[in-house]
Amino acid sequence: MKNIGRVLAWTGLLAITILGVWIFILARQQLLKLSADRPTFSLPQPQLTPTIYPSSATIIESVQSLSRLETATYHIEKVITAESGQGPLGFLFGDKLLLIAYGEVIAGVDLGQIGPGDLMITPDGTVYIHLPPVEVFVATLNNQRTYVYDRRTGVGGLNPQLETAARQEAERLILQAAIEDGLETKADENARDFLRSFLIGLNVENVIFVDVLPTLVPTAPLTPTVTPAP
């Protein structure tokens, strides 16, 4: 009888196990079917646009009156390659980028530097002018158009100063290219043309630009000649 009881117990346990497995399989099939029929939803992607919180305080350090005459402008594009950590271990510590830089250079003369010793008007109406030297007023990058075209960084080679160094070098090379192309000469010629046209419009007949103002020699007064009577 004991053996029969054990057989019945094991038989019941086996039947319960088979029933549980069968219920599990049916439930899994139903879940898979429901998952296939249910519409999929994707999580919203995080916004990558940076949020800027400017300070409410504004400090004005100085206000200066300007008398600059801008007479030449250059717009220059320059391609810069910058790298660091190159060599046999460049795949680990290397960082290399290609920067497409757009810059602007503006030059002219500061009319505020013209003083009484730089201007002379002769009795016949001729105006002599000594212009101050040409200055570069602006030499900067256009941040809206300047961008990193390509960058390749090793596993641990990200150099946070690499792009800054590339931009600084781009500014220097853009200014150098403008000067080598004759920026200062063009700015000086344009300044003279503008001032000459401006003064002629004020009924000045003759305008002469000089490095040193001429020295006027005073005319000796005429001595009357008296002829004695015969």
FIVOVEX-697980 format. One record per residue (C-alpha): residue number from 1; x, y, z. Coordinates in nm, 4 decimals. Layout:
BEGIN
nr=NUM; c1=X; c2=Y; c3=Z $
...
END
This chain:
BEGIN
nr=1; c1=0.0000; c2=0.0000; c3=0.0000 $
nr=2; c1=0.2888; c2=0.2291; c3=0.0809 $
nr=3; c1=0.4334; c2=0.1765; c3=-0.2629 $
nr=4; c1=0.0979; c2=0.2502; c3=-0.4245 $
nr=5; c1=0.0711; c2=0.5717; c3=-0.2180 $
nr=6; c1=0.4171; c2=0.6839; c3=-0.3238 $
nr=7; c1=0.3379; c2=0.6177; c3=-0.6892 $
nr=8; c1=0.0164; c2=0.8154; c3=-0.6629 $
nr=9; c1=0.1990; c2=1.1031; c3=-0.4904 $
nr=10; c1=0.4724; c2=1.1170; c3=-0.7524 $
nr=11; c1=0.2127; c2=1.0860; c3=-1.0265 $
nr=12; c1=0.0174; c2=1.3805; c3=-0.8838 $
nr=13; c1=0.3337; c2=1.5882; c3=-0.8456 $
nr=14; c1=0.4339; c2=1.5159; c3=-1.2054 $
nr=15; c1=0.0862; c2=1.6063; c3=-1.3286 $
nr=16; c1=0.0964; c2=1.9363; c3=-1.1386 $
nr=17; c1=0.4412; c2=2.0146; c3=-1.2838 $
nr=18; c1=0.3284; c2=1.9369; c3=-1.6386 $
nr=19; c1=0.0171; c2=2.1483; c3=-1.5881 $
nr=20; c1=0.2264; c2=2.4415; c3=-1.4612 $
nr=21; c1=0.4638; c2=2.4202; c3=-1.7565 $
nr=22; c1=0.1718; c2=2.4059; c3=-1.9954 $
nr=23; c1=0.0070; c2=2.7128; c3=-1.8324 $
nr=24; c1=0.3401; c2=2.8984; c3=-1.8482 $
nr=25; c1=0.3762; c2=2.8237; c3=-2.2198 $
nr=26; c1=0.0214; c2=2.9393; c3=-2.2937 $
nr=27; c1=0.0703; c2=3.2586; c3=-2.0922 $
nr=28; c1=0.3990; c2=3.3341; c3=-2.2677 $
nr=29; c1=0.2347; c2=3.2841; c3=-2.6091 $
nr=30; c1=-0.0454; c2=3.5217; c3=-2.5142 $
nr=31; c1=0.2017; c2=3.7846; c3=-2.3944 $
nr=32; c1=0.4012; c2=3.7606; c3=-2.7156 $
nr=33; c1=0.0840; c2=3.7979; c3=-2.9186 $
nr=34; c1=-0.0251; c2=4.1011; c3=-2.7177 $
nr=35; c1=0.3208; c2=4.2573; c3=-2.7550 $
nr=36; c1=0.3078; c2=4.2087; c3=-3.1314 $
nr=37; c1=-0.0367; c2=4.3688; c3=-3.1582 $
nr=38; c1=0.0370; c2=4.6588; c3=-2.9212 $
nr=39; c1=0.1644; c2=4.9849; c3=-3.0856 $
nr=40; c1=0.5185; c2=5.0715; c3=-2.9925 $
nr=41; c1=0.6048; c2=5.3945; c3=-2.8161 $
nr=42; c1=0.9453; c2=5.5622; c3=-2.8199 $
nr=43; c1=1.0719; c2=5.7770; c3=-2.5390 $
nr=44; c1=1.1196; c2=6.1431; c3=-2.6265 $
nr=45; c1=1.4771; c2=6.2303; c3=-2.7121 $
nr=46; c1=1.6510; c2=6.4796; c3=-2.4837 $
nr=47; c1=1.6965; c2=6.8302; c3=-2.6182 $
nr=48; c1=2.0590; c2=6.8936; c3=-2.7195 $
nr=49; c1=2.0217; c2=7.2689; c3=-2.7566 $
nr=50; c1=2.2074; c2=7.4368; c3=-2.4686 $
nr=51; c1=2.0124; c2=7.6599; c3=-2.2344 $
nr=52; c1=2.1799; c2=7.9893; c3=-2.1453 $
nr=53; c1=2.1099; c2=8.1750; c3=-1.8200 $
nr=54; c1=2.2759; c2=8.5168; c3=-1.8409 $
nr=55; c1=2.3437; c2=8.7160; c3=-1.5273 $
nr=56; c1=2.1130; c2=9.0100; c3=-1.4651 $
nr=57; c1=2.4099; c2=9.2327; c3=-1.3781 $
nr=58; c1=2.5816; c2=9.4278; c3=-1.6562 $
nr=59; c1=2.9059; c2=9.6168; c3=-1.5928 $
nr=60; c1=3.0017; c2=9.8927; c3=-1.8366 $
nr=61; c1=3.3754; c2=9.9451; c3=-1.7970 $
nr=62; c1=3.4168; c2=10.2447; c3=-2.0287 $
nr=63; c1=3.2522; c2=10.4498; c3=-2.3013 $
nr=64; c1=3.4788; c2=10.6019; c3=-2.5662 $
nr=65; c1=3.3986; c2=10.8308; c3=-2.8566 $
nr=66; c1=3.5259; c2=10.6937; c3=-3.1853 $
nr=67; c1=3.6474; c2=10.8838; c3=-3.4895 $
nr=68; c1=3.7704; c2=10.5851; c3=-3.6862 $
nr=69; c1=3.7400; c2=10.5873; c3=-4.0609 $
nr=70; c1=3.7124; c2=10.2271; c3=-4.1833 $
nr=71; c1=3.8510; c2=10.2153; c3=-4.5358 $
nr=72; c1=3.9364; c2=9.8483; c3=-4.6099 $
nr=73; c1=3.7646; c2=9.5213; c3=-4.5191 $
nr=74; c1=3.8816; c2=9.1669; c3=-4.5919 $
nr=75; c1=3.6744; c2=8.8475; c3=-4.5647 $
nr=76; c1=3.9017; c2=8.5429; c3=-4.5625 $
nr=77; c1=3.8514; c2=8.1673; c3=-4.5337 $
nr=78; c1=4.1280; c2=7.9527; c3=-4.3824 $
nr=79; c1=4.1556; c2=7.5764; c3=-4.3227 $
nr=80; c1=4.3450; c2=7.4863; c3=-4.0047 $
nr=81; c1=4.4657; c2=7.1411; c3=-3.8970 $
nr=82; c1=4.5478; c2=7.1089; c3=-3.5264 $
nr=83; c1=4.6726; c2=6.7983; c3=-3.3486 $
nr=84; c1=4.8203; c2=6.6787; c3=-3.0204 $
nr=85; c1=4.9452; c2=6.3490; c3=-2.8781 $
nr=86; c1=5.0382; c2=6.2039; c3=-3.2155 $
nr=87; c1=5.2918; c2=5.9232; c3=-3.2617 $
nr=88; c1=5.2958; c2=5.5465; c3=-3.2056 $
nr=89; c1=5.0351; c2=5.5839; c3=-2.9313 $
nr=90; c1=4.8195; c2=5.8270; c3=-3.1225 $
nr=91; c1=4.5286; c2=5.5844; c3=-3.1247 $
nr=92; c1=4.5231; c2=5.6185; c3=-2.7444 $
nr=93; c1=4.6327; c2=5.9747; c3=-2.6693 $
nr=94; c1=4.5938; c2=6.1523; c3=-3.0042 $
nr=95; c1=4.3539; c2=6.4325; c3=-3.0861 $
nr=96; c1=4.3272; c2=6.5891; c3=-3.4325 $
nr=97; c1=4.0759; c2=6.8279; c3=-3.5844 $
nr=98; c1=4.0118; c2=7.0155; c3=-3.9070 $
nr=99; c1=3.8796; c2=7.3695; c3=-3.8588 $
nr=100; c1=3.7094; c2=7.5688; c3=-4.1351 $
nr=101; c1=3.7633; c2=7.9297; c3=-4.0277 $
nr=102; c1=3.6004; c2=8.2425; c3=-4.1683 $
nr=103; c1=3.7462; c2=8.5735; c3=-4.0569 $
nr=104; c1=3.7077; c2=8.9464; c3=-4.1057 $
nr=105; c1=3.9790; c2=9.2122; c3=-4.0988 $
nr=106; c1=3.8944; c2=9.5847; c3=-4.0947 $
nr=107; c1=4.1527; c2=9.8628; c3=-4.1215 $
nr=108; c1=4.1496; c2=10.2379; c3=-4.1535 $
nr=109; c1=4.2718; c2=10.5598; c3=-3.9934 $
nr=110; c1=4.1772; c2=10.7283; c3=-3.6683 $
nr=111; c1=4.0829; c2=11.0865; c3=-3.7579 $
nr=112; c1=4.0901; c2=11.1754; c3=-3.3904 $
nr=113; c1=4.4704; c2=11.1689; c3=-3.4083 $
nr=114; c1=4.4805; c2=11.4582; c3=-3.6579 $
nr=115; c1=4.5852; c2=11.7687; c3=-3.4679 $
nr=116; c1=4.6733; c2=12.1279; c3=-3.5585 $
nr=117; c1=5.0243; c2=12.0172; c3=-3.6527 $
nr=118; c1=4.8853; c2=11.7778; c3=-3.9156 $
nr=119; c1=4.6817; c2=12.0316; c3=-4.1143 $
nr=120; c1=4.7786; c2=12.3480; c3=-4.2981 $
nr=121; c1=4.5912; c2=12.5808; c3=-4.5353 $
nr=122; c1=4.7935; c2=12.8091; c3=-4.7602 $
nr=123; c1=4.6822; c2=13.1562; c3=-4.8714 $
nr=124; c1=4.5916; c2=13.0188; c3=-5.2145 $
nr=125; c1=4.3477; c2=12.7721; c3=-5.0531 $
nr=126; c1=4.5595; c2=12.4558; c3=-5.0820 $
nr=127; c1=4.5098; c2=12.2108; c3=-4.7919 $
nr=128; c1=4.8025; c2=12.0007; c3=-4.6747 $
nr=129; c1=4.7167; c2=11.6988; c3=-4.4573 $
nr=130; c1=4.9377; c2=11.4553; c3=-4.2704 $
nr=131; c1=4.7362; c2=11.1386; c3=-4.2084 $
nr=132; c1=4.7999; c2=10.9136; c3=-3.9069 $
nr=133; c1=4.9246; c2=10.5611; c3=-3.9815 $
nr=134; c1=4.6784; c2=10.2909; c3=-4.0797 $
nr=135; c1=4.5433; c2=10.0795; c3=-3.7947 $
nr=136; c1=4.3817; c2=9.7367; c3=-3.7895 $
nr=137; c1=4.0564; c2=9.7907; c3=-3.6050 $
nr=138; c1=3.9132; c2=9.4373; c3=-3.6236 $
nr=139; c1=4.0736; c2=9.0981; c3=-3.6835 $
nr=140; c1=3.8384; c2=8.8269; c3=-3.5675 $
nr=141; c1=3.6605; c2=8.5067; c3=-3.6645 $
nr=142; c1=3.3000; c2=8.4796; c3=-3.7706 $
nr=143; c1=3.1765; c2=8.2345; c3=-3.5071 $
nr=144; c1=2.8561; c2=8.1613; c3=-3.6976 $
nr=145; c1=3.0484; c2=8.0364; c3=-4.0008 $
nr=146; c1=3.3577; c2=7.8905; c3=-3.8324 $
nr=147; c1=3.3176; c2=7.5224; c3=-3.7435 $
nr=148; c1=3.5052; c2=7.1966; c3=-3.6844 $
nr=149; c1=3.4694; c2=6.9927; c3=-4.0019 $
nr=150; c1=3.6278; c2=6.6724; c3=-3.8690 $
nr=151; c1=3.7790; c2=6.5535; c3=-3.5409 $
nr=152; c1=3.9465; c2=6.2247; c3=-3.4525 $
nr=153; c1=4.0227; c2=6.1532; c3=-3.0903 $
nr=154; c1=4.1923; c2=5.8563; c3=-2.9253 $
nr=155; c1=4.0544; c2=5.6684; c3=-2.6277 $
nr=156; c1=4.1925; c2=5.9173; c3=-2.3762 $
nr=157; c1=4.3265; c2=6.1887; c3=-2.6006 $
nr=158; c1=4.0555; c2=6.4582; c3=-2.5896 $
nr=159; c1=4.2374; c2=6.7898; c3=-2.5616 $
nr=160; c1=3.9922; c2=7.0613; c3=-2.4458 $
nr=161; c1=4.2333; c2=7.3379; c3=-2.5533 $
nr=162; c1=4.2886; c2=7.2098; c3=-2.9067 $
nr=163; c1=3.9985; c2=7.3932; c3=-3.0730 $
nr=164; c1=4.0817; c2=7.7154; c3=-2.8869 $
nr=165; c1=4.4414; c2=7.6964; c3=-3.0085 $
nr=166; c1=4.3214; c2=7.6292; c3=-3.3645 $
nr=167; c1=4.0914; c2=7.9343; c3=-3.3574 $
nr=168; c1=4.3682; c2=8.1593; c3=-3.2259 $
nr=169; c1=4.6042; c2=8.0417; c3=-3.4978 $
nr=170; c1=4.3314; c2=8.0964; c3=-3.7584 $
nr=171; c1=4.2888; c2=8.4585; c3=-3.6451 $
nr=172; c1=4.6630; c2=8.5165; c3=-3.6678 $
nr=173; c1=4.6919; c2=8.3631; c3=-4.0150 $
nr=174; c1=4.3887; c2=8.5512; c3=-4.1462 $
nr=175; c1=4.5360; c2=8.8827; c3=-4.0315 $
nr=176; c1=4.8724; c2=8.7873; c3=-4.1798 $
nr=177; c1=4.7112; c2=8.6999; c3=-4.5133 $
nr=178; c1=4.5294; c2=9.0349; c3=-4.5256 $
nr=179; c1=4.8474; c2=9.2309; c3=-4.4510 $
nr=180; c1=5.0464; c2=9.0359; c3=-4.7097 $
nr=181; c1=4.7790; c2=9.1147; c3=-4.9673 $
nr=182; c1=4.8269; c2=9.4882; c3=-4.9105 $
nr=183; c1=4.5627; c2=9.5684; c3=-4.6496 $
nr=184; c1=4.7473; c2=9.8701; c3=-4.5106 $
nr=185; c1=4.8232; c2=10.0183; c3=-4.8525 $
nr=186; c1=4.4603; c2=9.9819; c3=-4.9653 $
nr=187; c1=4.3321; c2=10.1337; c3=-4.6418 $
nr=188; c1=4.5653; c2=10.4339; c3=-4.6757 $
nr=189; c1=4.4732; c2=10.4939; c3=-5.0404 $
nr=190; c1=4.1018; c2=10.4665; c3=-4.9692 $
nr=191; c1=4.1310; c2=10.7066; c3=-4.6754 $
nr=192; c1=4.3015; c2=10.9664; c3=-4.8953 $
nr=193; c1=4.0429; c2=10.9267; c3=-5.1709 $
nr=194; c1=3.7568; c2=10.9669; c3=-4.9245 $
nr=195; c1=3.8993; c2=11.2756; c3=-4.7528 $
nr=196; c1=3.9943; c2=11.4366; c3=-5.0846 $
nr=197; c1=3.6406; c2=11.3911; c3=-5.2194 $
nr=198; c1=3.4939; c2=11.5156; c3=-4.8921 $
nr=199; c1=3.7036; c2=11.8345; c3=-4.8871 $
nr=200; c1=3.6497; c2=11.9065; c3=-5.2565 $
nr=201; c1=3.2788; c2=11.8862; c3=-5.1837 $
nr=202; c1=3.3373; c2=12.1708; c3=-4.9359 $
nr=203; c1=3.4811; c2=12.3870; c3=-5.2190 $
nr=204; c1=3.8465; c2=12.3143; c3=-5.1375 $
nr=205; c1=4.0265; c2=12.3379; c3=-5.4697 $
nr=206; c1=4.3461; c2=12.1457; c3=-5.3915 $
nr=207; c1=4.4177; c2=11.8732; c3=-5.1315 $
nr=208; c1=4.7695; c2=11.7395; c3=-5.0857 $
nr=209; c1=4.8675; c2=11.4558; c3=-4.8499 $
nr=210; c1=5.2223; c2=11.4777; c3=-4.7160 $
nr=211; c1=5.4433; c2=11.3037; c3=-4.4630 $
nr=212; c1=5.5760; c2=11.6390; c3=-4.3344 $
nr=213; c1=5.3945; c2=11.9682; c3=-4.3637 $
nr=214; c1=5.5798; c2=12.2284; c3=-4.5737 $
nr=215; c1=5.7195; c2=12.5429; c3=-4.4176 $
nr=216; c1=5.5715; c2=12.8632; c3=-4.5464 $
nr=217; c1=5.8240; c2=13.1351; c3=-4.6226 $
nr=218; c1=5.6760; c2=13.4715; c3=-4.5338 $
nr=219; c1=5.6706; c2=13.7142; c3=-4.8223 $
nr=220; c1=5.8737; c2=14.0311; c3=-4.7623 $
nr=221; c1=5.6669; c2=14.3453; c3=-4.7731 $
nr=222; c1=5.7139; c2=14.5594; c3=-5.0824 $
nr=223; c1=5.9171; c2=14.8752; c3=-5.0256 $
nr=224; c1=5.7821; c2=15.1722; c3=-5.2168 $
nr=225; c1=6.0267; c2=15.3259; c3=-5.4583 $
nr=226; c1=6.0424; c2=15.7062; c3=-5.4623 $
nr=227; c1=6.1697; c2=15.8710; c3=-5.7723 $
nr=228; c1=6.3040; c2=16.2233; c3=-5.7093 $
nr=229; c1=6.1572; c2=16.4984; c3=-5.9171 $
nr=230; c1=6.3895; c2=16.6447; c3=-6.1828 $
END
